[in-house]
């Protein structure tokens, strides 16, 4: 796999992780949810946040090695 292909894959991974986390936050903002359910959604979003951070780190490592 070439560097551009790797970067494209890593960017796709980052974008997917960002979409997942964004959706979780969107759910937590819903005014119709009671406070406890909103807090549960926020707690449950921890995994999507970790995936987002991991995808960002992988992209930064690849970008650093490509320079």
N, C-alpha and C positions, 0 to 999 in steps of 0.2 A: 504494500500500500504506500502511496506517495504522501509526502507531507501535505499537499493541498487536500487530498482525500481524507487524511487523518484529521486535519483541522475542520473540514466540512462535517465529518462525523461528530467531532467534539462539540462543534457549534450546535449541531442538531440535538445532541444530548443536553446541552445547556438550555437550549430553547424549550425542550420538552419538560425539563425540571422546573424551569421558570413558569411555564404554563400550569403545571401541577400545583405549584405553590400559590400562584396567583388565583387559581380556582378555589383553593382552600380558604384563602383570605376573603375572596368574594363571598363565599358561603358564610363566613363568620360575620360579615358586615350586614347580612340580611336582618332588617329591622323586625321581621316577623318571628325570629328565633328568640326564645327566652334567653336570659343572660347565661344560665348554666349551660345551655346547648352551645351558645357562642364560645364560651370558654372551653368546652370540650372539643370543638372544632379547632380552636387555636392550639390546644395541647396535641391534638391528632396531627396537626400540620408540621410537627417537629421533624418527622421523617422526610417530608418533602423539602424542608429547609436544608436538612443534611445532604440530600441528593443534589440540591442546587449548589451548595458549597463544594461538594466533591466534584461536580461537573466543572465549576469555575476553576478549581485548583488544577484539574487535569488539562483544561484549556491553557491555563497560564504556564504549566510545565511544558506543554507542547510548543507554545509560542516562544518560550524562552529558549528551547532547544533548536528551534527553526531559524533563529537569528544567527 
